Amino acid sequence: MLFHPPVFRSIDALRALVGTWRAAGFTVGMVPTMGALHAGHVSLVRAAKARQDRVIATIFVNPTQFAPNEDFAAYPRTEDSDLDQLAAVGTDAVFAPLPDEMYPAGHVTAVSVEGGPALGLESDFRPHFFRGVATVVSKLLLAGMPDAAFFGEKDYQQLLVIRRMVADLRLPTDIVGLPTVREGDGLALSSRNAYLSAEERAIAPKLHAALAEAAEEIEVGLEVAEVLAAARQTLEKAGFRPDYVALRNAETLAEVADAAAEPLRLLAAAWLGRTRLIDNVAVPSPGTAGAAAAAAEPEIAPAEAEAAPFDTPPADPTEPAAAEAGGSEQADGGELGA
């Protein structure tokens, strides 16, 4: 029988625990999640356990990153199952606050990353999202003051926004990004995948396949604009409704000025039915022999890698009736942690 790790509901209690760890000389890692855990989240905890003496996993469905027509109320809450999974990998403590603990009555303060990696891409379609993520992540880091916090690269823009926020606020936490966990057919692991129908699930891996093909074409020097247009067309023919397919500087997410001289990342978001999927791949710069080995994203099985921690859905602009009637869209846009 597995014994669940201790669960803390208040910031004061969590800080008291961390204080005892610090007094004993332990380092502390944190894996922020919104619960509904899968193998990717668990892999983040494993990575944290390998690098830190004590590890806190957080479970908090963050209301401030959901728009009014998104599925905050319907988002799965599976704490007992989550605790079973966290116990199995030796999680030392779980911080699972109620909303009033994170956002007390009368709260008026938020954290907003106004530029840099927060510009464009997800922000063009979900302008509220990164304000909510930056606010809750800053609160979690201040609650536990970990030496390192672990996030997945599937939500690549989110990862860079969090790094920028931590650097700007001079928070004493190292932000560790881990490679995307994929199913055997290439689909990035996400709690949102459960919303796909059987037919959609068969189509979904084509998102990663289109990005991988586009990355290879950019690497050999084909015209970037033509490659991106072809990738978008490929997705549309497969049944997706793309929000974007974009090439960005991998370090800043700025528009690429010189593909041959910059680190590159290819990112995409696309609707498949009522589910929005996101993915990204590293792209070796054109003409750089051997760069693939250095920059290529490793293929990692679900038991070995990451998950996206804060995964909340944007509304599908093509289906306003569902939102107005109280329906919700199941969209991949950032799972804290994985």
C-alpha positions as CSV (number, residue, x, y, z in Angstrom):
1,M,0.0,0.0,0.0
2,L,1.3,3.4,-1.0
3,F,1.3,6.1,1.7
4,H,0.5,9.5,0.2
5,P,2.9,12.4,0.7
6,P,1.8,15.0,3.2
7,V,-0.6,17.5,1.7
8,F,-0.3,21.2,2.7
9,R,-3.2,23.6,2.0
10,S,-1.7,26.8,3.4
11,I,1.4,28.9,2.4
12,D,2.4,29.3,6.1
13,A,2.4,25.5,6.6
14,L,4.4,24.9,3.4
15,R,7.0,27.6,4.4
16,A,7.3,26.0,7.9
17,L,8.1,22.6,6.2
18,V,10.6,24.1,3.8
19,G,12.2,25.9,6.8
20,T,12.9,22.6,8.5
21,W,14.4,21.2,5.2
22,R,16.6,24.3,4.9
23,A,17.8,24.0,8.5
24,A,18.9,20.4,7.7
25,G,20.8,21.6,4.7
26,F,18.5,20.1,2.0
27,T,18.0,21.6,-1.4
28,V,14.4,21.9,-2.6
29,G,12.8,21.3,-6.0
30,M,9.3,22.1,-7.1
31,V,7.0,20.7,-9.9
32,P,4.0,23.0,-10.5
33,T,0.9,21.2,-11.9
34,M,-2.8,21.7,-12.2
35,G,-3.4,18.0,-11.3
36,A,-5.0,15.4,-13.6
37,L,-1.5,14.0,-13.7
38,H,-0.1,11.7,-16.4
39,A,3.3,10.1,-17.0
40,G,4.8,13.4,-18.2
41,H,4.1,15.1,-14.9
42,V,5.5,12.1,-13.0
43,S,8.7,12.2,-15.1
44,L,9.2,15.8,-14.1
45,V,9.1,14.7,-10.4
46,R,11.6,12.0,-11.2
47,A,13.9,14.5,-12.7
48,A,13.5,16.8,-9.7
49,K,14.2,13.9,-7.3
50,A,17.4,13.2,-9.2
51,R,18.7,16.7,-8.8
52,Q,17.3,17.9,-5.4
53,D,17.2,16.6,-1.9
54,R,13.5,17.3,-1.4
55,V,10.7,17.8,-3.9
56,I,7.3,19.5,-3.7
57,A,4.6,18.9,-6.3
58,T,1.9,21.5,-6.5
59,I,-1.7,20.9,-7.5
60,F,-3.7,24.0,-8.2
61,V,-6.2,24.6,-11.0
62,N,-5.5,28.3,-11.5
63,P,-8.6,30.3,-12.2
64,T,-6.8,33.4,-13.5
65,Q,-5.5,31.7,-16.6
66,F,-9.0,30.6,-17.8
67,A,-11.1,33.0,-19.9
68,P,-14.8,33.2,-19.1
69,N,-15.7,30.7,-21.9
70,E,-13.0,28.2,-21.0
71,D,-13.4,25.1,-19.0
72,F,-12.3,26.1,-15.4
73,A,-15.4,24.4,-13.8
74,A,-15.1,21.3,-15.9
75,Y,-11.3,20.9,-15.6
76,P,-10.7,17.5,-14.1
77,R,-9.9,17.4,-10.3
78,T,-8.4,13.9,-9.5
79,E,-6.4,14.5,-6.3
80,D,-6.6,11.0,-5.0
81,S,-5.2,9.5,-8.2
82,D,-2.6,12.3,-8.4
83,L,-1.4,11.5,-4.9
84,D,-1.1,7.8,-5.8
85,Q,1.1,8.7,-8.7
86,L,3.2,11.2,-6.7
87,A,3.7,8.7,-3.9
88,A,4.9,6.1,-6.3
89,V,7.9,8.3,-7.3
90,G,8.7,9.4,-3.8
91,T,7.4,13.0,-3.8
92,D,8.2,14.5,-0.4
93,A,5.3,16.9,-0.1
94,V,2.3,18.2,-2.0
95,F,1.1,21.8,-1.9
96,A,-2.6,21.8,-2.9
97,P,-4.1,25.1,-1.8
98,L,-7.7,26.3,-2.2
99,P,-8.3,29.3,-4.4
100,D,-8.8,31.6,-1.4
101,E,-5.3,30.8,-0.2
102,M,-3.8,31.9,-3.5
103,Y,-6.2,34.7,-4.2
104,P,-7.5,36.1,-0.9
105,A,-10.5,38.3,-0.8
106,G,-9.8,41.7,-2.1
107,H,-6.6,40.7,-4.1
108,V,-5.7,43.2,-6.8
109,T,-2.1,42.3,-7.6
110,A,-1.1,40.4,-10.8
111,V,2.2,39.8,-12.6
112,S,2.4,40.5,-16.3
113,V,5.2,39.9,-18.7
114,E,4.6,42.6,-21.2
115,G,7.1,41.9,-23.9
116,G,9.9,39.6,-25.0
117,P,8.8,35.9,-25.2
118,A,5.2,36.8,-24.2
119,L,4.6,38.6,-27.5
120,G,2.7,36.9,-30.3
121,L,1.9,33.2,-30.8
122,E,-0.3,32.2,-27.8
123,S,-0.8,35.8,-26.8
124,D,-2.5,36.6,-30.1
125,F,-5.2,34.0,-29.4
126,R,-5.2,33.9,-25.6
127,P,-4.3,37.5,-24.4
128,H,-5.2,36.6,-20.8
129,F,-3.1,33.5,-20.5
130,F,0.4,34.5,-19.6
131,R,-0.7,37.1,-17.1
132,G,-2.5,34.3,-15.2
133,V,0.5,31.9,-15.5
134,A,3.1,34.5,-14.5
135,T,0.9,35.5,-11.5
136,V,0.3,31.9,-10.2
137,V,3.9,30.7,-10.8
138,S,5.4,33.7,-9.0
139,K,3.0,33.0,-6.0
140,L,4.0,29.3,-6.0
141,L,7.7,30.1,-6.1
142,L,7.4,32.6,-3.3
143,A,5.4,30.1,-1.3
144,G,8.0,27.4,-1.5
145,M,11.2,29.2,-2.4
146,P,12.6,26.2,-4.3
147,D,16.1,26.1,-5.6
148,A,14.8,24.8,-8.9
149,A,11.4,24.4,-10.6
150,F,10.8,21.9,-13.4
151,F,8.7,22.6,-16.5
152,G,8.2,20.8,-19.8
153,E,9.2,22.1,-23.2
154,K,5.9,21.2,-24.9
155,D,4.7,24.5,-23.6
156,Y,7.8,26.2,-25.0
157,Q,6.5,29.8,-24.9
158,Q,5.2,29.4,-21.4
159,L,8.7,28.1,-20.3
160,L,10.4,31.1,-21.8
161,V,7.9,33.5,-20.3
162,I,8.4,32.0,-16.8
163,R,12.2,32.2,-17.2
164,R,11.9,35.9,-18.2
165,M,9.6,36.6,-15.2
166,V,11.9,34.9,-12.8
167,A,15.0,36.7,-14.1
168,D,13.2,40.1,-14.1
169,L,11.9,39.6,-10.5
170,R,15.3,38.2,-9.4
171,L,13.6,35.2,-7.8
172,P,16.3,32.7,-6.5
173,T,15.0,29.7,-8.5
174,D,16.5,27.9,-11.4
175,I,13.9,27.2,-14.1
176,V,14.6,23.8,-15.6
177,G,13.1,22.9,-18.9
178,L,12.8,19.2,-19.9
179,P,12.2,17.6,-23.3
180,T,8.7,16.8,-24.5
181,V,7.3,13.4,-23.7
182,R,5.7,11.8,-26.7
183,E,3.5,8.8,-27.4
184,G,5.0,6.2,-29.7
185,D,3.4,7.8,-32.7
186,G,4.9,11.2,-31.9
187,L,1.9,12.9,-30.3
188,A,3.0,15.1,-27.4
189,L,1.7,13.9,-24.1
190,S,-1.0,16.1,-22.7
191,S,-4.0,15.7,-20.3
192,R,-6.0,17.2,-23.1
193,N,-5.5,14.2,-25.4
194,A,-8.2,12.4,-23.5
195,Y,-10.7,14.8,-25.1
196,L,-9.9,13.6,-28.6
197,S,-12.3,11.2,-30.3
198,A,-10.9,7.9,-31.7
199,E,-10.8,9.4,-35.2
200,E,-9.2,12.6,-34.0
201,R,-6.6,10.7,-32.0
202,A,-5.6,8.9,-35.2
203,I,-5.1,12.3,-36.9
204,A,-3.4,14.1,-34.0
205,P,0.2,12.8,-34.5
206,K,0.2,14.6,-37.9
207,L,0.8,17.8,-36.0
208,H,4.2,16.7,-34.9
209,A,4.9,15.0,-38.2
210,A,4.3,18.2,-40.1
211,L,6.6,20.2,-37.8
212,A,9.3,17.5,-38.0
213,E,9.1,17.6,-41.8
214,A,9.2,21.4,-41.9
215,A,12.2,21.5,-39.6
216,E,14.1,19.2,-41.9
217,E,13.2,21.4,-44.9
218,I,14.4,24.5,-43.1
219,E,17.6,22.8,-42.0
220,V,18.5,22.0,-45.7
221,G,17.9,25.7,-46.6
222,L,14.5,25.8,-48.2
223,E,12.7,29.1,-48.2
224,V,11.2,29.6,-44.7
225,A,8.0,31.3,-45.8
226,E,7.2,28.5,-48.3
227,V,8.0,25.8,-45.8
228,L,5.6,27.3,-43.2
229,A,2.9,27.8,-45.7
230,A,3.2,24.2,-46.9
231,A,3.1,22.9,-43.3
232,R,0.0,24.9,-42.6
233,Q,-1.6,23.5,-45.8
234,T,-0.6,20.0,-44.7
235,L,-2.4,20.4,-41.4
236,E,-5.5,21.8,-43.0
237,K,-5.7,18.9,-45.4
238,A,-5.4,16.5,-42.4
239,G,-8.4,18.2,-40.7
240,F,-6.7,20.7,-38.4
241,R,-7.6,24.4,-38.1
242,P,-4.2,26.0,-37.4
243,D,-3.9,29.1,-35.3
244,Y,-0.3,29.5,-36.2
245,V,2.8,27.7,-37.6
246,A,5.8,29.9,-36.9
247,L,9.6,29.9,-36.8
248,R,11.1,31.9,-33.9
249,N,14.5,32.5,-32.3
250,A,14.7,29.6,-29.8
251,E,16.2,31.8,-27.0
252,T,13.9,34.9,-27.3
253,L,11.0,33.9,-29.4
254,A,11.6,37.0,-31.5
255,E,11.0,36.9,-35.3
256,V,13.9,35.3,-37.1
257,A,16.1,37.8,-38.9
258,D,18.8,35.4,-40.1
259,A,17.9,31.7,-40.0
260,A,21.4,30.6,-40.8
261,A,22.8,32.5,-37.7
262,E,20.2,32.0,-35.0
263,P,19.0,29.2,-32.8
264,L,15.6,28.2,-34.1
265,R,12.3,26.8,-32.8
266,L,9.3,25.8,-34.8
267,L,6.0,26.2,-33.0
268,A,2.4,25.5,-33.9
269,A,-1.1,25.5,-32.4
270,A,-4.1,24.0,-34.2
271,W,-7.6,22.9,-33.5
272,L,-8.7,19.4,-34.1
273,G,-12.4,19.2,-33.6
274,R,-13.1,21.0,-30.3
275,T,-9.6,20.3,-28.9
276,R,-6.6,22.7,-29.4
277,L,-3.2,21.1,-29.6
278,I,0.2,22.8,-29.4
279,D,3.6,21.4,-30.2
280,N,7.1,22.6,-31.1
281,V,10.4,21.2,-32.3
282,A,14.0,22.4,-32.4
283,V,15.4,23.3,-35.8
284,P,19.1,23.1,-36.6
285,S,20.2,26.3,-38.4
286,P,20.5,25.8,-42.1
287,G,23.9,24.7,-43.3
288,T,25.3,23.9,-39.9
289,A,26.7,20.4,-40.2
290,G,26.4,18.5,-37.0
291,A,23.9,20.9,-35.5
292,A,21.2,18.4,-35.5
293,A,22.9,16.3,-32.9
294,A,23.2,19.3,-30.6
295,A,19.8,20.9,-31.2
296,A,17.5,18.0,-32.1
297,E,14.8,17.2,-29.6
298,P,15.2,13.7,-28.2
299,E,12.3,11.3,-28.6
300,I,11.3,10.4,-25.0
301,A,8.8,7.9,-24.0
302,P,6.1,8.8,-21.5
303,A,7.9,7.0,-18.6
304,E,11.0,9.0,-19.2
305,A,10.3,12.7,-19.6
306,E,8.1,15.7,-19.0
307,A,4.6,17.0,-19.0
308,A,3.0,20.5,-19.4
309,P,2.0,21.9,-16.1
310,F,-0.6,24.6,-16.8
311,D,-2.9,23.4,-19.6
312,T,-5.9,25.5,-20.1
313,P,-8.0,25.9,-23.2
314,P,-8.7,28.9,-25.4
315,A,-12.2,29.3,-26.9
316,D,-12.7,28.2,-30.4
317,P,-13.7,31.4,-32.3
318,T,-15.5,29.3,-34.9
319,E,-17.9,27.9,-32.4
320,P,-19.3,30.8,-30.4
321,A,-22.6,29.1,-29.7
322,A,-21.0,26.5,-27.5
323,A,-19.4,29.2,-25.3
324,E,-22.5,31.3,-25.0
325,A,-24.5,28.2,-24.0
326,G,-22.1,27.4,-21.2
327,G,-20.0,24.9,-23.2
328,S,-16.3,24.8,-23.0
329,E,-13.4,24.2,-25.4
330,Q,-10.8,21.6,-24.6
331,A,-7.6,23.4,-25.7
332,D,-4.0,22.8,-25.2
333,G,-2.3,25.9,-24.2
334,G,-0.1,25.2,-21.2
335,E,-0.1,22.7,-18.4
336,L,2.0,23.9,-15.6
337,G,4.8,21.3,-15.2
338,A,4.2,19.2,-18.2
